[in-house]
Every structure is written in C-alpha cells, then in structure tokens.
C-alpha cells in the first residue's frame, strides 16, 4: 500500500524471503548492502553470520550417551480452568538425543516443557524419570522469556544458578570458568555488567549458560 517496512532480525531465511534490500551489520558497522543473493555471497557476511566454515563446513551434532530413555510421559493431559492445553501426550526422551516440539501459538509446547521438567503437575497422566548413573536425572529449563536477574551482573546470574544447583566455593568458580569460553565474546568479556544491558539474544545465551551450570542430563 505504499508503506516502507524495515525489519530487524537475524533469522536469514525468514528475512530474505520478504525483503527487497538487505543491509548487514557486524558489531554496529554496516558490512554489506543489496539484494539478498548479493549480500549472502559477501565473504564478510558469511564469516559474521555463518562462521569461517560457512554452510558447507557445518556438520550434524555428534550424538552422545546411551540412548536409553531418561524421561517417559504417559497419557499427559492438562487444562487451565476448563481450557485444554494438552490431550493424550505420550513421549519418550532418550539420553543423548535432541527432541524438537513444534506447534502454533497456544498448542501447549511450554506447558509440556514445564511438565517434563517437573515444574508443573499434569491434570492427567504420569511422568517417569529414569535413573542416570544410579541417580535421578538432573533437569534444567531455559524459558523463552529468559527470566534472568537484569540488575545482577552476568557473573552474578551464573553464581545464583550455581547456588541453586548446590554448588559453592571453588567448585562453583571452576564451573563458571568452564562455561565462559562457550559464551560469545561480547558476553564473556562483560561478565561484570548488569545482564539487563545485554541484547535480547545475549541475554538468552546467559540464560542457557545458567541452565548448564548444574550439568543437567535434560535441558
């Protein structure tokens, strides 16, 4: 209808499918501009967004673990004041696997995640946790909304998660140092700044690191 639309995003497939012109940024600096095909072939863009190896350098994630079932959900149903969020869900979650749950908004995905990790009791059905190395599996939930402590520093957020997992002293310090290299440079070099000053994506990475503090069997 004659209006100009500007979209800010980092999901390339979605962005390129609807744009006439793309401008690519890297740490605040424009590095390429033009139609999507031209921008995608720019070496600086490919390095910034896809890594030095590009698409061809990517490989499937290695599978680890025994493949034995860690969590079993049987006949799961849940409702909120008469509104059914889930009905008759059966799901096996195996060690070392990556399980994807997809669906439209309101399809019950978040509810299923909370039930699987033990944060919500289902209206019907059962959740069985199978031992890992002779102990109950450690579970960790990373919410889409992040829910980090925005006034605390990145380091303090990780410390708080460690305390919650029963870590302290040298053990907690060592665990944080193990995780630090996996954080993006802009996060690991700003561990002392308030977490709320980071970008949304950076905050999500802090939330993931926080979820990994306890060395969970299921995340």
BAGUDO-890920 format. One line per field, with one value per residue (C-alpha): residue number from 1; residue in one letter; x, y, z. Coordinates in steps of 0.05 Angstrom, whole numbers, padded with zeros to 5 digits. Layout:
BEGIN
resi <- [NUM; ...]
resn <- [A; ...]
px <- [X; ...]
py <- [Y; ...]
pz <- [Z; ...]
END
This chain:
BEGIN
resi <- [1; 2; 3; 4; 5; 6; 7; 8; 9; 10; 11; 12; 13; 14; 15; 16; 17; 18; 19; 20; 21; 22; 23; 24; 25; 26; 27; 28; 29; 30; 31; 32; 33; 34; 35; 36; 37; 38; 39; 40; 41; 42; 43; 44; 45; 46; 47; 48; 49; 50; 51; 52; 53; 54; 55; 56; 57; 58; 59; 60; 61; 62; 63; 64; 65; 66; 67; 68; 69; 70; 71; 72; 73; 74; 75; 76; 77; 78; 79; 80; 81; 82; 83; 84; 85; 86; 87; 88; 89; 90; 91; 92; 93; 94; 95; 96; 97; 98; 99; 100; 101; 102; 103; 104; 105; 106; 107; 108; 109; 110; 111; 112; 113; 114; 115; 116; 117; 118; 119; 120; 121; 122; 123; 124; 125; 126; 127; 128; 129; 130; 131; 132; 133; 134; 135; 136; 137; 138; 139; 140; 141; 142; 143; 144; 145; 146; 147; 148; 149; 150; 151; 152; 153; 154; 155; 156; 157; 158; 159; 160; 161; 162; 163; 164; 165; 166; 167; 168; 169; 170; 171; 172; 173; 174; 175; 176; 177; 178; 179; 180; 181; 182; 183; 184; 185; 186; 187; 188; 189; 190; 191; 192; 193; 194; 195; 196; 197; 198; 199; 200; 201; 202; 203; 204; 205; 206; 207; 208; 209; 210; 211; 212; 213; 214; 215; 216; 217; 218; 219]
resn <- [X; X; X; X; X; X; X; X; X; X; X; X; X; X; X; X; X; X; X; X; X; X; X; X; X; X; X; X; X; X; X; X; X; X; X; X; X; X; X; X; X; X; X; X; X; X; X; X; X; X; X; X; X; X; X; X; X; X; X; X; X; X; X; X; X; X; X; X; X; X; X; X; X; X; X; X; X; X; X; X; X; X; X; X; X; X; X; X; X; X; X; X; X; X; X; X; X; X; X; X; X; X; X; X; X; X; X; X; X; X; X; X; X; X; X; X; X; X; X; X; X; X; X; X; X; X; X; X; X; X; X; X; X; X; X; X; X; X; X; X; X; X; X; X; X; X; X; X; X; X; X; X; X; X; X; X; X; X; X; X; X; X; X; X; X; X; X; X; X; X; X; X; X; X; X; X; X; X; X; X; X; X; X; X; X; X; X; X; X; X; X; X; X; X; X; X; X; X; X; X; X; X; X; X; X; X; X; X; X; X; X; X; X; X; X; X; X; X; X]
px <- [00000; 00060; 00088; 00161; 00174; 00241; 00252; 00308; 00323; 00378; 00338; 00366; 00316; 00256; 00286; 00310; 00243; 00207; 00259; 00276; 00340; 00384; 00435; 00481; 00513; 00571; 00581; 00548; 00582; 00548; 00588; 00544; 00481; 00440; 00392; 00392; 00433; 00488; 00491; 00493; 00554; 00593; 00652; 00646; 00572; 00585; 00641; 00600; 00535; 00556; 00627; 00690; 00669; 00604; 00546; 00590; 00632; 00574; 00563; 00509; 00516; 00551; 00505; 00526; 00500; 00469; 00404; 00366; 00301; 00311; 00240; 00175; 00109; 00046; -00025; -00008; -00066; -00071; -00123; -00128; -00197; -00231; -00186; -00149; -00076; -00055; -00091; -00064; 00010; 00059; 00133; 00199; 00261; 00325; 00394; 00439; 00381; 00354; 00278; 00240; 00168; 00134; 00064; 00026; 00019; -00023; -00011; 00015; 00090; 00111; 00062; 00093; 00163; 00143; 00110; 00170; 00218; 00174; 00154; 00081; 00038; -00006; -00081; -00077; -00023; 00045; 00117; 00171; 00244; 00293; 00359; 00423; 00486; 00443; 00413; 00352; 00366; 00384; 00334; 00342; 00291; 00312; 00249; 00238; 00228; 00298; 00277; 00347; 00362; 00371; 00402; 00453; 00516; 00525; 00573; 00524; 00469; 00512; 00531; 00457; 00443; 00502; 00478; 00410; 00444; 00481; 00549; 00593; 00664; 00719; 00671; 00624; 00682; 00711; 00643; 00633; 00703; 00687; 00625; 00656; 00692; 00625; 00595; 00601; 00659; 00614; 00585; 00647; 00685; 00628; 00616; 00613; 00560; 00485; 00454; 00396; 00442; 00457; 00417; 00359; 00399; 00458; 00411; 00384; 00455; 00465; 00401; 00427; 00494; 00455; 00416; 00481; 00512; 00483; 00508; 00437; 00420; 00359; 00355]
py <- [00000; 00046; 00039; 00024; -00033; -00041; -00108; -00120; -00194; -00247; -00306; -00303; -00349; -00312; -00243; -00257; -00286; -00219; -00164; -00123; -00096; -00122; -00085; -00129; -00105; -00133; -00103; -00038; -00029; -00039; -00091; -00104; -00079; -00100; -00156; -00219; -00261; -00209; -00199; -00274; -00283; -00229; -00261; -00215; -00231; -00306; -00301; -00259; -00299; -00369; -00375; -00383; -00451; -00426; -00474; -00527; -00530; -00547; -00619; -00654; -00652; -00713; -00759; -00778; -00821; -00889; -00873; -00902; -00867; -00812; -00785; -00820; -00784; -00826; -00801; -00729; -00681; -00612; -00558; -00488; -00472; -00517; -00498; -00560; -00546; -00618; -00684; -00755; -00740; -00798; -00781; -00816; -00772; -00811; -00795; -00760; -00741; -00674; -00674; -00618; -00599; -00555; -00524; -00460; -00409; -00438; -00510; -00530; -00531; -00491; -00530; -00595; -00570; -00550; -00617; -00656; -00619; -00627; -00554; -00569; -00628; -00652; -00656; -00728; -00778; -00793; -00770; -00822; -00802; -00859; -00862; -00836; -00866; -00891; -00823; -00784; -00744; -00671; -00627; -00554; -00509; -00448; -00406; -00367; -00305; -00313; -00292; -00272; -00223; -00160; -00117; -00170; -00179; -00236; -00269; -00260; -00292; -00353; -00354; -00352; -00412; -00448; -00436; -00463; -00526; -00536; -00511; -00465; -00441; -00468; -00517; -00462; -00417; -00474; -00490; -00417; -00416; -00479; -00447; -00379; -00398; -00421; -00352; -00302; -00253; -00194; -00232; -00266; -00200; -00164; -00212; -00155; -00113; -00117; -00172; -00127; -00083; -00140; -00151; -00199; -00253; -00244; -00249; -00314; -00341; -00322; -00360; -00421; -00417; -00411; -00473; -00511; -00494; -00556; -00602; -00625; -00691; -00659; -00586]
pz <- [00000; -00009; 00061; 00074; 00122; 00159; 00192; 00243; 00250; 00248; 00221; 00150; 00114; 00141; 00128; 00057; 00036; 00045; 00032; -00029; 00001; 00057; 00100; 00141; 00205; 00246; 00315; 00296; 00228; 00161; 00122; 00060; 00025; -00035; -00054; -00012; -00062; -00066; 00010; 00023; -00022; 00013; 00049; 00109; 00118; 00113; 00164; 00212; 00208; 00189; 00217; 00177; 00151; 00120; 00107; 00076; 00139; 00184; 00207; 00245; 00320; 00348; 00387; 00457; 00513; 00517; 00480; 00539; 00560; 00612; 00615; 00599; 00592; 00590; 00574; 00592; 00593; 00623; 00627; 00655; 00683; 00632; 00573; 00548; 00534; 00524; 00510; 00509; 00500; 00502; 00495; 00507; 00516; 00505; 00532; 00482; 00436; 00412; 00414; 00379; 00397; 00346; 00342; 00334; 00390; 00445; 00423; 00492; 00479; 00541; 00584; 00560; 00576; 00646; 00658; 00631; 00677; 00738; 00747; 00732; 00753; 00696; 00703; 00678; 00662; 00691; 00685; 00700; 00710; 00696; 00735; 00704; 00735; 00793; 00810; 00787; 00724; 00733; 00696; 00673; 00639; 00598; 00586; 00523; 00565; 00595; 00666; 00684; 00741; 00700; 00755; 00772; 00731; 00683; 00732; 00790; 00748; 00738; 00811; 00831; 00786; 00816; 00887; 00866; 00840; 00905; 00881; 00921; 00932; 00886; 00853; 00831; 00808; 00767; 00735; 00714; 00683; 00645; 00615; 00600; 00534; 00505; 00512; 00455; 00461; 00476; 00536; 00565; 00563; 00600; 00658; 00708; 00672; 00690; 00650; 00632; 00590; 00541; 00477; 00478; 00443; 00490; 00550; 00522; 00518; 00591; 00607; 00570; 00607; 00672; 00654; 00640; 00708; 00741; 00685; 00670; 00638; 00605; 00585]
END
